[in-house]
């Protein structure tokens, strides 16, 4: 494992801050809170299990950080960063690539560099974006989650979402959720008849095909855990756009669910990590990011969340289905148009 050059300095800084804290608790509680060993991390709500079980105890031992995390949607994390731009309280945020682009455009991030975060040099080249403004740390894959008791043959094609057998048996994500994009892009492929590289820009064809899907929808979700409960209980048979880091750990506990990789293709979920510009405890925040990109955390998270690690020295994690294309969209195009697509989607689905 590559050791960060500043670790000792960080620990000295923390000890120094702790000394100040002991002297001045009554005089300046707000300042002391900012200088403590506490790091507030923004992340997805679906990260709660591995954040609690893996990340929080590791960070306490490895870098002396007391981790507080706020699990919510990437768009909500972006709003928190934007509304607190002049006095940020988040130090690190883990969110999806299209939202990272919006954060860069709003000048909310500070670049990750190799000197304080040496483990970034072991990442795949395509895991470092916009000169280090953010890095991907793991990548789950996304397909169609299904109930194995009511959909015993699985899901061989995305077109099965549109069949009569699926009427009232399907839930899809809102476009407010990044995983909602997968149903939109599949609709574009099926509606236009073009390959993904071209179809992702055929948004009118995508919405026309989505309209055909409405009779089969039980609902559209913005909170994934509630929709997944309905899948587990057999109230629906398919949940479109779900990902390996959520479905497969549930399958491993004995729940009757599985994740299908339809023949048309699956998608790489863009899980990124960034430093908040002007966030509290910047050195400790860099140490946190370095640990998240290092082999120990990469191995633990990839195995727990059935995801593909970004660190090239790590061989743990998800086994990608063979013979199925894996797509990653033009996130710049998504970021430029997402707001309009959400409004159009909400109107179409009468949300």
N, C-alpha and C positions, 0 to 999 in steps of 0.2 A: 504493500500500500504506500502511495506517495504521501509523505508527511508535509503538512503545510508549514512554510517557513515561519509563520507568525504565531504558531500555536502557543509557544512559551510566552511571547509578548502578550497574547490575548489573555492567558491565565494571569500574568502579572497585572494586566489592566483590570481584570475582574477582581483580583485581591485588593488592588488599590481602591477600586470603587467601593468594595465592601467596607474598607476602612473608613472612607468618607461617610458611608451610610451609617456606621456605628456612631460617628461623632455628630451627625447632623440630622437625625431622624425627625426631631421635633421642628427643626428650623425650616427644612425644605423638602417635604415629602414628595412633591411632584418631580423635582429634579432627581431625587434618589431613585424613584421608580424608573426613570428613564435610564439611569446609569447602572441598574442592577444586572444580574445574570439572566434576567427574563427576556425571552424572545417571543413575540407574538407572530404566529405564522398563519397566513390565509391559505386555505386549501379546499378541496371538494368535500362535500358531506360524505361521499362514498369512501373517503380515505380514513374515516374515523377508526376502523378496526386496526389497520396496520400502523396508523399514527400512534394510537394508544399502546399497542402491544410491542412495537418495534422501535419506532423513532424516538418517542419521549424518553424511555429508559436509556437508550444508546447515547443520546445527546447529553444527558446528565453525566454519564460516565466518561464519555470521550472528550467533551469540550466544556463541561461544567455549566451547561445551559439549562435553565428551567423553561420548558416549552409550553406555551399556551397556544392552542390552535383554534381557529374559527372555521368550521366546515360549512361551506355554502356553495352556490353556483359561481362559475368563473365571472359571469357578468356582474354579480353582486360584489365580488372581491374588487373588480375594476371600479365599481361605483364607490366603494369604501376608500380606495386609493385616491380617486379623483376628488372626492369631497373633503378629504383630509390632506390634500396636497401640501398645504402650508405647515401642517403639524402632523406628519404621518405617525401612526402608532404601530403599523405593521412593519416588520423588518424584512420578511421574506414572503413571497406568495408563490404557490404552486397552482397553476391554472393552464388552460388550453392555449394552443398557439394563436388562433385567430384573435383571442382577447389580448394576448401578448402584443400583437401588432398595434392594437388600439392603445395599449398602455405606452408603447414606444412613441406613438404619434402624439400622445398627451404629455410627453416628457415626465413620465412617472417612474422610470427605471434608471438604474445606474449599471454600467456594464460589469459583467463578471470577467475577471482577468486571471491569467495563469499564475501570477506570483502569489497572491493570497489564496487562490483556489487551484492548486497544482493538479488535482484529479481531473480537471476538465481536459487536460492534454491526452487523457486515455479514452475520451469519448469518440464515437463515430463522427466523422466530419459533418454529416448531415444532422447531427444532434446539437450543433452550436449555431445559433441564428443571429443575424444582423450584428456581426462583430461582437458577439458575446452578450447581447442584451438579455438573452435567456438561453437556457439549455434544456433539452429533453432529458429526463432522468430515467424514465421507463416508458414503454409503449405497449399498452394492452391492444388486442385486436378486437374488432367489433363485427358482429353478425346478427343472427336472430336467436334470441333465447326462447326456449319452448318447454312446455310441460311434457315430460316423457310418458306420463300415464295417459294423456289425452292426445298426444301427437307422437305416437310411438315410432313412426318411420322418420322422424326428424323433419328438416326443411331443406330440400335439395335445391330449391330455386327461390329467389326473391319474389317471383311471379306468384307463388303460393299465397302471398299476402292478399292478392286480389281475387282469389277463387271464391266460389259460393260457399265452400266448406268453412271458410274463415269468417263468415258473416257474424258479427257481434263477438268474435273471439280474439280480437286484436287490439293492442294498445301501442301507440307510437309516441315518441318524445316530441315535445314542443320544439320549435326552432330556437327558443330561448336557451335550450340545452344544446351543447355542442354535438352530442350524439344524435340530435334531431336532424343534423345535416345528412346523415347516412341515408335516411328514408327519402329525403329530397333528391339526393344524387342518384339513388336507385330509380326513383320515379323519372328522372331526366334520361337515364339510360333506356329504360323500358319504353318511355313515351317517345323518344326521338329515334330510337333504334341505332344510335351512334355509340362508339366506344367511349369509355369513361373520360379519356383525355379530352374529347370534344363535347361529350354530353354534359359535363359539369357546368358548361356555360349556357346550356339550353333551358333556361329557367322557366320560360312560358310552357314548354313541353312538360317540365317537372310538375308545375302546379295543375296543369290539365290532368295529368295522371294521378296526382294526389286527390283530386276531386272524385275520381272513380273509386278511390279507396274508402271514402266516407261510410258507405253502407256496412263495411266490415269492422268499423271502429267502435269499440265499447267506449273509449275515451282517449284523450290526449293528456300526457302527464308533464308536469314541471318538477314534481318530486318523485324521483325514480323508485325509492324504497316502497312507496304505497302501491305503485303499479306492479312491482315485483312480488309483493305479497299476494296480489290477485293471481299472478301466474303460479306461484307455489300452491295456492289453494285450489287451482283448477278452474277459477272463475273466467280466465281467458286461457287460450292455448299458446299464443305467440306474443312476444314482446320485441318489437323491431329495434335494431340499432344498439342492442345491449353489448357489453364488452366482457372480455375474459377476466378482468380483474374483479368483477362482481359476480358473474354467473358461475364460473368454475369453482371458486372457493365455496359457494353455496352448494354446488353439486357434491363437493368433497365431504360435506357434512351429512350427506344422505338425503338431501331435499330432492324431489323428483323433477329436476330441471337439467337442461344441457344447453350448449351454445352451438348452433349450426353455422357452418361456413358454406353458404350457397354458392353454386357453381359460377355465378356471374362475378363473384369477388367479395372480399371483405375489406375492412378499413383499418388503418393504423390510427389509434387514438393519440392525439398530440399532447402528452403530459409534460408540461414545462415547469421550470423553476427560475425565479428571478429575484434580484435584490431591489428593494424599494428605495427610490432616491430620497436621501435625507432621513431614512428610517432609523429608529433607535439601535444602539449597539452595533454599529456597522462591522467592526472586526469580528464580533461573535456571529453576526449574520453570515459573513464570508466563511467562517469556520463551519457553520451549519451546512451551507451549500457544498463546501468541500467534502464533508462527511456524506451527504446525500449522493454525491457523484462517485464516491470511493467504493472499492470492491465489497467491503463488508455490508454496507447499507444496500448497495445494488443487488447483492446476492439475496439478502434477507427479504427485501421488498419484492423482487422479481419472483421469488419462490412463493411468498405469501399471496401475492396478487396475481399470480399466473401471467406475468408480463415479460416483455423482452427488455433486457437491460441495455442501457446506452453505453456502458463502459465495456470496451473491447477486451478487457482482461477477464471478464466474467462470463461464464458459460451457463449459468443457472437460468431459471425462468420458463416462460411459456414455450411450448412446442407449436410452431405455426403450422396450420393444416397444409398438407402437400397438395400441389396441383391446382391451387386456387389463387387468382391474382389478388395482390394486396394494393389498395389504392390510398394515396395521400393527395388531397385536393390542393388547388391553388388557394392557399389561405389568404393571400392578399386580395383576391377577388371576393372571397367570402367576407373579409373584414370590411371591404368597401361597400358591400350591398346588404349585409346582414340585417340592419335595422329595417330596411324596406321589406325584406323577405319576411321578417317576423310579423310586421303589420299585415302583410298580404296573407300570411298563413293564419293568423288569428282571425282575420275576417272570413277566410274560407271555412275555417273550422268553427266559426261563430263562438270564439272564446272571449 
